[in-house]
C-alpha cells in the first residue's frame, strides 16, 4: 500500500511517500480502506518529536480517518465489510497512524459514518468534533440557557464548539478575524460575532465582549495559544468555567484573588487522553449532529503524496500564524 511515513522524527521534509506492507488485522481490529484523512496540530508535534510518543518505525503519520471496512479480525462485533466508518486517535500512544491506503484500527476507535456525510467531512470533523464534545459536555458541562464565549470561533475546533454549543441550547458569542470567518459564524447562528480587527487594543476588545454579554460568560473557551487570564477572569460570570485546549508553551499569570472570589473554575484537557469509552459517548452525539448538518470547515484538500506539504501548512497556521489556514486540511489517498 501507499503511505505517508517517517523513519525518524524531525521536520515535515522527513515524511516520505512510498510503499509499505499492507497491515494485517489482529484480534479486535478492523482493516479500513482509507478514503480521507485530516491533519491536526498533534500530528505535527508527534512527527517533530515535540510530544514524545512511543513510535515504531517506519511510522505512518496522522490520527483522523474515514473510509470503508475491508475486513474484520476475530472478536469484532457490529462492523462488517462494506460499512463506512470514521475515527480518530491513530498515530498516538503507540498506535500506527492512518495516512495510508489501508489502516488496521482497533474497532473501539471506529464509528459508523452517517448516511449523507462524505468521507471528507467525516475525517475533517473527527478529532475536532470529539475535542469540542469533551470540552463542552464532559468537562465544562455547558447547560441550555448559559452563555459561552469562544475566543477563536471560526477555526477547526472553534467552529465545532460553536455549532455544538448551539445544539446544546447555549447563547454563543464568538470571535473571528477575517471576513470568511465572520460569515461562517453568522451561518452557524452565533448570537453575537466580534470582529477582532475592529476592537483595536485590549480595552476595545473587553468593551466589545461586555457589550455582547453584559452578564459575563458562564463558559469561556480559549482556543488561542497565549491566554490573558486577567482579562478572561474579569469577563466571566460568577462560577464561570474556563476551558483551555491550546498553548503548550504558555506561562501566563493567573490573577488568583479575582479568580477565587468569582468561584471560577479553570480546566484543561487533552483529547487523546480520554478513554475509548468516553470518546465513543462523544461519537454517539456527533453521529446524530453530523446527520443534521454538523460540519468542520475545510480549508484545503491535498493528495496523500503531499502529506509533507499538508503538515507544513498546518504548522504555518498554528505556530507561524501566517493566516493562510482557514479550516481543516484534508488528505485523500
BELNORDA-V969306 format. One record per run of one state. SS is the DSSP state (H for helix, E for strand, - for the rest). FROM is the first residue (numbers start at 1). TO is the last residue. Records with the same first field share a line. If there is no record, write none. Layout:
SS=FROM-TO + FROM-TO
This chain:
-=1-1 + 7-11 + 15-15 + 20-28 + 40-40 + 49-58 + 61-63 + 73-83 + 88-99 + 101-101 + 113-118 + 125-125 + 140-146 + 152-155 + 168-170 + 177-178 + 188-191 + 199-201 + 213-216 + 223-228 + 235-235 + 245-255 + 262-264 + 269-270 + 274-275 + 292-297 + 319-327 + 333-333
E=2-6 + 16-19 + 29-39 + 59-60 + 64-72 + 84-87 + 100-100 + 102-106 + 110-112 + 147-151 + 171-176 + 192-195 + 217-222 + 236-244 + 265-268 + 298-303 + 328-332
H=12-14 + 41-48 + 107-109 + 119-124 + 126-139 + 156-167 + 179-187 + 196-198 + 202-212 + 229-234 + 256-261 + 271-273 + 276-291 + 304-318
